[in-house]
Amino acid sequence: MNFKDRETAYRMLTFHTESRSLIRHALAVEASMRAYAEHFEQDPDEWGVVGLLHDFDYEKYPTPAEHTIVGAAILREAGYPEHVIYAISAHADYNQLSRQTLLDKTLYACDELSGFVMAVALVRPSKSVFDVDVASVKKKLKDKAFAKGVNREDVYRGAEELDVALDGHIAFVITALRNAADVLELRGTPA
C-alpha cells in the first residue's frame, strides 16, 4: 500500500466521517500540513495525508478512550507506518505522548489553529479567508465566547513547540488556507 496516496486517505476519511464540517476541518489541516512540509523541505504528500487523517475516527469515536486509539488500530491494519500513526496519536494531549518529530509538532500546531482560522473566516460578512488577517485571528483568540471548542492553550503551545512566533504561525496558516480556499469553500461571497 502507498500510504502517501491522497485518494486512499480521502476515501478512508469520508468512509468514517459524514459531517461536512469535520471533513472541511481535515482538508484545512491537510492544507496547512502540506504548506509546512514544503516550508520545512519535507514530503508534502506524507504530511498532507497525516493532516487529512488526524481526526478521521472522531465522528464515530469522539471520547478520549476511543479517539485516535480506534483510529490507530484501523491505520495499522491498513498498513500505515508507525511514525504516521504516532503523529496522529500525539496530536491528542490526553494520550500523553510527547511530540518528538517535526511531523508530530507540526500536526499539533496546525490542528486547532486551522479550524480557528476557518471559524474566523466564516463569521466575516464575506465568509472569505481572504478577509482574515493576523490581527483578526488574535482578537478572536481573546474572545472566550467565540469558537468555544477551540482550546486556546493548544494554539499557543503548538506555536511554542514548533518553535515559531505566534504571529508568523497564524500568517502561515492563513496563507495555506487561502491557497486551498476553493476546496474549503472559503473564497467567500461576492459583495
LOTOR-219783 format. One record per residue (C-alpha): residue in one letter; x, y, z; residue number from 1. Coordinates in steps of 0.1 Angstrom, whole numbers, plus 5000, padded with zeros to 4 digits. Layout:
N
A | X | Y | Z | NUM
...
This chain:
191
M | 5000 | 5000 | 5000 | 1
N | 5012 | 5035 | 4992 | 2
F | 5003 | 5053 | 5024 | 3
K | 5010 | 5086 | 5008 | 4
D | 4982 | 5082 | 4984 | 5
R | 4958 | 5110 | 4990 | 6
E | 4929 | 5094 | 4972 | 7
T | 4931 | 5064 | 4995 | 8
A | 4933 | 5086 | 5026 | 9
Y | 4904 | 5107 | 5015 | 10
R | 4883 | 5076 | 5010 | 11
M | 4892 | 5065 | 5045 | 12
L | 4883 | 5099 | 5059 | 13
T | 4849 | 5100 | 5041 | 14
F | 4841 | 5064 | 5049 | 15
H | 4844 | 5072 | 5086 | 16
T | 4832 | 5108 | 5086 | 17
E | 4799 | 5121 | 5073 | 18
S | 4800 | 5156 | 5088 | 19
R | 4808 | 5182 | 5062 | 20
S | 4824 | 5204 | 5089 | 21
L | 4847 | 5176 | 5101 | 22
I | 4857 | 5169 | 5065 | 23
R | 4864 | 5206 | 5059 | 24
H | 4885 | 5207 | 5091 | 25
A | 4905 | 5177 | 5078 | 26
L | 4910 | 5195 | 5045 | 27
A | 4921 | 5226 | 5063 | 28
V | 4947 | 5208 | 5084 | 29
E | 4958 | 5190 | 5052 | 30
A | 4964 | 5223 | 5035 | 31
S | 4984 | 5237 | 5065 | 32
M | 5004 | 5205 | 5068 | 33
R | 5013 | 5204 | 5030 | 34
A | 5024 | 5241 | 5032 | 35
Y | 5046 | 5234 | 5062 | 36
A | 5060 | 5203 | 5046 | 37
E | 5072 | 5224 | 5017 | 38
H | 5085 | 5251 | 5041 | 39
F | 5105 | 5225 | 5061 | 40
E | 5116 | 5206 | 5029 | 41
Q | 5096 | 5175 | 5039 | 42
D | 5073 | 5153 | 5019 | 43
P | 5040 | 5172 | 5013 | 44
D | 5022 | 5140 | 5003 | 45
E | 5030 | 5123 | 5035 | 46
W | 5023 | 5153 | 5057 | 47
G | 4991 | 5160 | 5038 | 48
V | 4978 | 5125 | 5045 | 49
V | 4986 | 5129 | 5082 | 50
G | 4966 | 5162 | 5082 | 51
L | 4938 | 5146 | 5063 | 52
L | 4935 | 5116 | 5086 | 53
H | 4943 | 5131 | 5120 | 54
D | 4906 | 5131 | 5131 | 55
F | 4891 | 5105 | 5107 | 56
D | 4878 | 5084 | 5136 | 57
Y | 4865 | 5113 | 5157 | 58
E | 4829 | 5113 | 5145 | 59
K | 4823 | 5077 | 5154 | 60
Y | 4848 | 5076 | 5184 | 61
P | 4849 | 5110 | 5200 | 62
T | 4858 | 5101 | 5236 | 63
P | 4894 | 5102 | 5249 | 64
A | 4891 | 5064 | 5254 | 65
E | 4884 | 5059 | 5217 | 66
H | 4896 | 5089 | 5195 | 67
T | 4930 | 5081 | 5179 | 68
I | 4930 | 5047 | 5197 | 69
V | 4905 | 5032 | 5174 | 70
G | 4919 | 5052 | 5145 | 71
A | 4954 | 5039 | 5152 | 72
A | 4942 | 5003 | 5150 | 73
I | 4924 | 5010 | 5117 | 74
L | 4955 | 5027 | 5103 | 75
R | 4978 | 4999 | 5115 | 76
E | 4956 | 4973 | 5099 | 77
A | 4955 | 4993 | 5066 | 78
G | 4994 | 4993 | 5066 | 79
Y | 5002 | 5029 | 5076 | 80
P | 5037 | 5033 | 5091 | 81
E | 5041 | 5037 | 5128 | 82
H | 5055 | 5073 | 5126 | 83
V | 5023 | 5084 | 5109 | 84
I | 5002 | 5066 | 5135 | 85
Y | 5023 | 5081 | 5163 | 86
A | 5020 | 5117 | 5149 | 87
I | 4982 | 5113 | 5147 | 88
S | 4980 | 5098 | 5182 | 89
A | 5003 | 5125 | 5197 | 90
H | 4981 | 5153 | 5185 | 91
A | 4956 | 5145 | 5213 | 92
D | 4971 | 5157 | 5246 | 93
Y | 4951 | 5131 | 5266 | 94
N | 4972 | 5103 | 5251 | 95
Q | 5002 | 5118 | 5269 | 96
L | 5026 | 5112 | 5241 | 97
S | 5055 | 5135 | 5237 | 98
R | 5057 | 5152 | 5203 | 99
Q | 5092 | 5143 | 5192 | 100
T | 5095 | 5148 | 5154 | 101
L | 5088 | 5178 | 5133 | 102
L | 5058 | 5160 | 5118 | 103
D | 5044 | 5154 | 5153 | 104
K | 5049 | 5191 | 5163 | 105
T | 5035 | 5205 | 5131 | 106
L | 5003 | 5185 | 5132 | 107
Y | 4997 | 5196 | 5168 | 108
A | 5004 | 5232 | 5158 | 109
C | 4982 | 5232 | 5127 | 110
D | 4952 | 5213 | 5141 | 111
E | 4934 | 5238 | 5164 | 112
L | 4947 | 5269 | 5145 | 113
S | 4935 | 5257 | 5111 | 114
G | 4900 | 5252 | 5125 | 115
F | 4901 | 5285 | 5143 | 116
V | 4911 | 5304 | 5112 | 117
M | 4882 | 5288 | 5093 | 118
A | 4858 | 5299 | 5121 | 119
V | 4871 | 5335 | 5119 | 120
A | 4866 | 5334 | 5081 | 121
L | 4830 | 5321 | 5084 | 122
V | 4819 | 5349 | 5107 | 123
R | 4831 | 5375 | 5082 | 124
P | 4803 | 5391 | 5062 | 125
S | 4820 | 5378 | 5031 | 126
K | 4827 | 5343 | 5046 | 127
S | 4862 | 5346 | 5029 | 128
V | 4895 | 5336 | 5043 | 129
F | 4909 | 5365 | 5022 | 130
D | 4893 | 5389 | 5047 | 131
V | 4911 | 5373 | 5076 | 132
D | 4944 | 5387 | 5089 | 133
V | 4967 | 5380 | 5119 | 134
A | 4951 | 5408 | 5140 | 135
S | 4916 | 5395 | 5135 | 136
V | 4926 | 5360 | 5145 | 137
K | 4944 | 5372 | 5176 | 138
K | 4914 | 5394 | 5186 | 139
K | 4891 | 5363 | 5183 | 140
L | 4915 | 5342 | 5203 | 141
K | 4910 | 5366 | 5232 | 142
D | 4872 | 5363 | 5229 | 143
K | 4864 | 5333 | 5250 | 144
A | 4828 | 5332 | 5237 | 145
F | 4840 | 5327 | 5201 | 146
A | 4846 | 5291 | 5189 | 147
K | 4845 | 5278 | 5224 | 148
G | 4855 | 5243 | 5213 | 149
V | 4890 | 5256 | 5203 | 150
N | 4915 | 5252 | 5231 | 151
R | 4935 | 5285 | 5231 | 152
E | 4963 | 5269 | 5251 | 153
D | 4967 | 5243 | 5223 | 154
V | 4971 | 5271 | 5198 | 155
Y | 4998 | 5289 | 5219 | 156
R | 5015 | 5256 | 5229 | 157
G | 5015 | 5245 | 5192 | 158
A | 5034 | 5275 | 5180 | 159
E | 5058 | 5272 | 5210 | 160
E | 5065 | 5235 | 5204 | 161
L | 5071 | 5242 | 5167 | 162
D | 5094 | 5270 | 5178 | 163
V | 5077 | 5296 | 5156 | 164
A | 5064 | 5330 | 5166 | 165
L | 5026 | 5330 | 5170 | 166
D | 5021 | 5359 | 5146 | 167
G | 5041 | 5342 | 5119 | 168
H | 5024 | 5308 | 5125 | 169
I | 4990 | 5325 | 5122 | 170
A | 5000 | 5342 | 5090 | 171
F | 5014 | 5310 | 5076 | 172
V | 4982 | 5291 | 5083 | 173
I | 4961 | 5319 | 5068 | 174
T | 4981 | 5317 | 5036 | 175
A | 4979 | 5279 | 5034 | 176
L | 4941 | 5281 | 5038 | 177
R | 4939 | 5309 | 5012 | 178
N | 4957 | 5286 | 4988 | 179
A | 4930 | 5260 | 4995 | 180
A | 4901 | 5284 | 4996 | 181
D | 4880 | 5267 | 4969 | 182
V | 4882 | 5232 | 4984 | 183
L | 4875 | 5247 | 5018 | 184
E | 4846 | 5267 | 5005 | 185
L | 4862 | 5299 | 5019 | 186
R | 4866 | 5320 | 4988 | 187
G | 4836 | 5339 | 5001 | 188
T | 4806 | 5355 | 4986 | 189
P | 4806 | 5385 | 4962 | 190
A | 4799 | 5418 | 4977 | 191
